[in-house]
Amino acid sequence: MDPRRSVLYLFCGKRCDRVKALLWENDGFVLLYKRMEVKGRFRWPRSSQEVRQLTWQQFD
């Protein structure tokens, strides 16, 4: 995939309590980092077959 497209890429750590988001804008990358403060986990795909593209509405 081309990281310089207008696409938001999401990455999750092993514990699934943290997520990083990478987005290209015209003048460079934006990197966001979120960590769950309470005991909780993000639901995350476990294999490349489970990876799905989301619309902005689904992400919201």
Buried (B, 14 or more C-beta within 10 A) or exposed (E): EEEEEEEBEBEBEEEEBBBBBBBBEEEEEEEEEEEEEEEEEBEBEEEEEEEEEEEEEEEE
